[in-house]
Amino acid sequence: MTTATTGYTAKTWSNLKGLKGISDAQLEEHFKLYQGYVNNTNTLNQKVEELTKAGKSGTPEYGELKRRYGFEYNGMILHEYYFDNLTPGGLAIAQDSKIYKKISEIFWDWNTFENDFKNVGKMRGIGWAVLFQDPLTKKLSNHFIMDHENGIPAGYKPLLVMDVWEHAYIGDYKATERGKYIDSFWGNVCWKTVSSRLLD
Ligand SMILES: [Fe+2]
């Protein structure tokens, strides 16, 4: 089990300066929030370990810590996927790539996929739009994840991850302008990274 002393280390993304439509100041604030998820995950692990060792597994305090784990841990991991799949100005997808062909086949054509992903991102609520791959069928599908943990299909692999919490764009856009932020996000997607996540 990980502890605060042997726990997760926050990643850094110095390569993301100059994203189109997402300011460096917005990004810096977002990095700070991400750091909070890393810290909280480590703290949770440490406290749970202490309570378990002390024979206090059945206490309300233990239960509340356990309940928070999906929120904090997924908050950390989804942000890492999100920042990792960005690059200033984006890296276009190669039309002869495996992922382009797979997406075009499963979603009928590229534009239908893009439209579907963006519309999932525009769903009301706090959360994420994620293109997942089912490791059993290898099929791809877009999903809305509420908060950081509700709606993730167990075992599915995230390929493309977009944060649509207001904190991801409120520095650059109004709360009602999520669509504009999503278009900016789309223009900065590193499809090379997304392709590398494809299972098969
Ligand atoms: Fe976020």
Residues whose N, C-alpha, C, O or C-beta is under 5 A from the ligand:
A	BS01	LIG	D163 W165 A168
